């Protein structure tokens, strides 16, 4: 089963770019199906109220039956003091299995990490090139798993991406996804040095083509067991209890 661990969905409420305006899944779903992608992790576009945005993502997740997983997007500063409540709603009402945080909004906080620990959720944290925080996260929250998208930098900062590879090697709870990584040699190096068990396939859909992003994993020409870890096995291991909780909740329908 191939799982895309990184895709936005729903309406944003801004107009500065696609990332905060609209994340339509129409084309993405056709492309993902053609590429053989079975399931997708969804979280919202950038939004000024993630409680509203997460609710919309929850409706999309519920409409797709077993097609989607949901991650709760939170803003470290604007949601300060209510992070735990937002995550509680996302887990118990929506069946979400992870947390999404972006440095573009604000730097990750202890409040977010504590909520992740409380509900045994992985955190997908876009560090936007500021990778030194991985050291602090790994030391302070060794029982929380962190996925660093884009190998640390969507802006092709090779220095940041090399630094993330070092963190992958040294810290058991630091992982990375492959979305938007253009330097193929760095993907090769990440797998060679850190191992396939530390890398997750992601596309950053709907704006990047999932088939193109998937092809980068295929041309690594890894043994099937390693490829299967990257394409879904690692994600299933990371969500663990949360994944089983989601299946039970969705089977009974979302609570209002």
N, C-alpha and C positions, 0 to 999 in steps of 0.2 A: 504494500500500500504506500503510495507516494503522498506525502503531506507537505504542503506549502505552508511554512510557519510564519509568513509575513505578508499580510494583505490588508489594505484599508477598505472600509465600506461605509456607505451612508453619506449624508449631507454634512458639510461643514457650515459654518455661519460667517465665514469671511470671504474676501474677494482679492486676496493678495497672490493667489496661485492655486493650482489644482489641489494642492495638499490641504487647503482649508476651505475649498469651495464645494467640491463634489467628488465622491469616489464611487462611481457606478460600476457594478459588477457584470453588466450585460456582456461586454466584449471579453472581459476576463474569464468568465465561466465557459464561454465557447472555446477560448484559447487553452484554458486549463484542461478541458475535456479532450481536446485534440491532442494534447501533450501527454495524456495518460495520468494526470494528477487527480487523485481520488478525493482528498479532503484538504481544507484550507482553514488557516487560523485568521480570524477577522478581528480587527479593531477599528475604531472610528477614524475619520479624517480629523485634522486639527479643529478644535471647537472651543468656544468660550465657556461652555457648560458641559463638562463631560458626563454628568449625570444624565442629561438629555441625550447626548450622543451615544452613551452606552446602552440606553434603552432602545434606541433605534437599531443598534447592532444586535441586540438581543432578539428583536423581532426577525431580523434577517437570519440569525442562527436558527431560531425556532422554525422558520419557514423552510429551511433546508434539511430538516430531519437530521440525519447523521452526516450530512455533507460538510458541516462547519463546526469549528471550535471558536469560542469567543474569549477574547482578552479584554479586561477592563482598562481603559485609558484613564489616567489621572494626571492632574497638574499639581506638582509638588508644592507650589506656593499658594495658588488660588484655592486649592482644595484642602489646605492645611486645617487640621482639626476635625475633618470629616472623612479622611482617607479610609479609616477602618470601616466606617458605615458604608461608604461607596463600595468597598470590596465585599463587605458582608452581603449587600444587595446583589452584587454581581455573581457571587458564588451561590448563595442560597436561593435566589429568585430566578436568576438567568442561567445558572449552570456554567458560568465562565470558568476557565481553567488556568488563567494567567493574568498578569498585569503588564500594561505597556506604559512606559514613561519616555519622554523625549527631552533632551537637554535644551532644545530650542524653546521649550516652555519654561523649564526651570530644572536645576540640578536635583538629582534624587536625594531623598531625605531618609532619616531613620524611621520616620512614621510610615513611609512606604515599605521599607524593608521589614518592619515589625508586622505589618499587615500580611505581607507575603509569607513570613514565618508562621503566623497564626493560622493561615489557611493552607499551608504547604503548597504555595503557588510559585512557579518560576516567574522571573521578572525579565521582560525584554526591554532593555534600557539602551536607547540610542544616545551614545555619549558624544556624538557630533565631533569626534576627533580628540576629545579630552579624555584620553584613555587611562591616565594615572589613577583615576577613581577606582579602577578595577582592583588595584592593590588594597584599597581601603575596604571595598565591598567584600573581597575575599577574606580579609582578616577579621572584620567585624561581624560578618554574617556567614560563617562557613556552612551553615545549615540551610542557606537560601541559594538557589541556583539562578544565575544571571546569564542571559543570552545577549550578547553584544552584536547588534545587526551591522551589516555592511563591513564586517571584519574591523569595525571601529570607525570607519569614515566613508560616508557617501560621496565625499568630495575628492576621492582618490588620493588622500594623504597617505602615501606609502610608509612614511615614518610611523604614523599612528597605527597602520595596519600591521607593521612588523612588531610594534610594541604589544598589540593585542595577541599576536601569536605567542610572544613570550609569556603573557599572562595565561593563555590556554595551556601552555606546557607546565607552568608552575602551580596553578591553582585548580583543584578538582571541581570547584563550583562555578568556574567561568567557562562559558561556551560562546560560540559565534555563529551567526548565520551568513549565508553567502550572497544575500540580495545586493545587487548593484555593484559587486566587486568586479572591476574591469581588468585588473592585473591578474591574469591567469596564473602566472608564476607564483603569486602570493597565495592563491588557493592551493596550489600544489604544495607549497612550503608548509602551509597550515596543517594539511593532512599528514604530510611526512613527519613533521616535528611533534605535533600535538596528538595526532591520531584521529581516525575517522569518528571515534566516539565523542569528540568535542565539537563537531561541526554539524550544523543543521541547514537543510535546503530552505531557502526563502526567495521570494520573487520581488517583493515590494510592489505587488499589484495594487490596484489595477493599472498603474501607470507604466510599469515595466512588464514586458511580455513574459508570462510564466514559462512558455516553451523555450524561449531564448535562455532564460536563467537556468532552466533544467538542463539544457544542453551542455552548460559549463560543467555540471556534475558528471554527465555521461562521458564527456571526453577526458575526464581524469583517468578513465579506464582502470578503475579500482576493482579488486576482487568483489564478487557479488555481495559477500557478507558485509564488507565495509561500505559499499554503495548503499545497501539497504539501511544501514545505520543512519547515514546522512539524509536519506530520502524519507525517513519516517520513524525508524526505530529509536533514534535518540530523543525525538520529541515525545513519543509515547512513554519512554522511560521518565522523562522530566515531569510530565503532568501526573503520572502515577495515580494517587488517590483522587485527585481532582477530576481526572478523566472518567473514572468510574462514577463519581458523583454526578457529573454532567449527564452521563448516559441514563442514569436512574431518573434524574429530574426531567429530562426531555421526554423520556418514555411516559411520564405522567402528565406532561404538558406544563408550560410555564405558569407560575403563580402570578396573579395580578397584584 
